[in-house]
Amino acid sequence: MKKSTKIILLLLACVVIAIVPLMTIKDSEFGGADGAAEDVIAEVNPDYEPWFESIIELPGGETESLLFALQAALGAGVIGLGFGYYIGRKKGA
């Protein structure tokens, strides 16, 4: 098995190990900006109705935080890879 294949499989295993417990634990609570905004909107306009609902209902706030952190890490990795590629290309020329 190639080294890169092993690395990809290990990264996928890490993601699965992190996501499965958060998806199975119910009633986990974590407050954030969305919850605070919802409270303020309810105070200002009690008759407000959202335009649409979420497609997937996650079991708790920790799951949302995990997905946000994964998104941030992926974005940082892509940006770092881009910088590394351009710096390496410039040094090689």
N, C-alpha and C positions, 0 to 999 in steps of 0.2 A: 504494500500500500504506500502511495506517495506521501511525502511529508505534508504537503499542502492539503491533501484529503483528510489526513488525521487532524490537522489544525481546524479545518472546517467542521468536522464531526464533533470535536471537543467543544467548539464554540456553540454549536447547535445544542449539545447536551447541557451546557451551562445555561442557555436561554430556557430550555425546557425545565430544568431544575428550578429556575427562578420563577417561571410563570405558573407551573402546575399548582404549587401550594397556594399562591395568591388567588387563583381562579376557583379553588375548592373551598377556601375558608370564607364563610358567609358572615355578614354583619360586621365587617371591618369598617371602621370610620376614620376618616382623615379629612380635616377641613382645609379648604384652599380658596383661591380667588373666585372660582366659579360659584361655590356655595355662598360666599360673602356677597357676591353680586346678585345672586338670586334673592337673598334676604332683603337687600336694599330695594330691588325692583318691587318686591312684594309690599314693602312699606310705602313706596312712592305711589304705586298703582296696583291696588289689590286685584283689579279685574284683568290684569295683563295675562295674555295667553301666549305661550311660545309658538313660533311659526312651525316648528317641526320637533320631533322626538328623536332620541338616539336610536340608531339601528340595532346596536348591541348594548344590552344592559349589563355592565360589569358588576361583580359582587361587592366591590368596596372601593374606597378612595385609594388604598394602597396599590391596587391594580392599576388605576389611572396614573399614579405617581411612577410606578414601574415602567409603564409604557412611555410616559413622557421622558423618563431618564434614558430608556433605550433609544428613543428617537434623538435625544440630545447627543448621546454617545456615538450613534451612527453618523450624525451630521458632523461632529467633531472629527471622527475618523476619516470621513470623506474629505473634509477640508485639510486635515493633516496630510493625507495621502497626496492631495493635489499640490500642496506646498512642497512636500518632499520630492515629488516627481519633477516639478519645475526647477527646484534648486539643484537636484541631481543632474538634470539635463543641462543646466547652465554650467555646472562644474565640469561636466564631461566634454563640453564643446571647446 
